[in-house]
Amino acid sequence: MTIFASKAALMALGLEAVTPSNAHMYQDCCICKDPLHINIHTAVSPSDAHHPAVRIIACGHMHGKECLEAWLDAGNSCPTCKRMLFDKSGHAVNQADINSVMHSLGRLVGEASIISSFARLVGKQELERAQLRHTHEEELQKARINEARSRQDDLIDDDDWLESGGEEDFDMDEEDGDGDFVLDEEDQDPQSATV
């Protein structure tokens, strides 16, 4: 799961321009519903409704470049699949943020409304962070399992050693039938030496 640090990082590294070609079908931007300029036969002019398209690399969805920039000003996910693309909050809500909003809007909407809105916002941020941590931990666990499987596949099992062929006896003290067997004096049986 590719998550960028900010919108600027996503715009710089997480998007690719879609080059118009005959292979692309006609497609509308899911944000503004205007057609995208992805086919060679669609003309891009100031009076034309077609606009340049970009593809989000993380999920592969195409959108109008200007539309996606505007969408990401308000959100942090793909408009099509809702995949989180970057951490929306650059920082956690702190007391200075609450005081600033209370000072500017407190008389208009009421303190209770502002506090409940901030409570929902903080809860949502914590849930998103927990989900992000959980997803990251799952991906790390899968990577560890795949690495362990790869290492296990690369090693030869004990069964492979035992199934390497016929049963061979490598005892050096017995005749193997090739005629070059000679017992040393210390290896000889005392009863056979007297014979």
Protein Blocks (a to p, Z undefined) as FASTA:
>chain_A
ZZdfbfklmmmmmpccddddfkbccdddfklopacdfbfklccdfkbmbdcddddfknop
acdfklmmmmmmmmccdfklopafbdfblbdcdfklmmmmmmmmmmmnopklmmmmmmmm
mmmmmmmmmmmmmmmmmmmmmmmmmmmmmmmmmpccfklmmmnbccddfbfkbcehlopa
ccdfklpcfklmmZZ
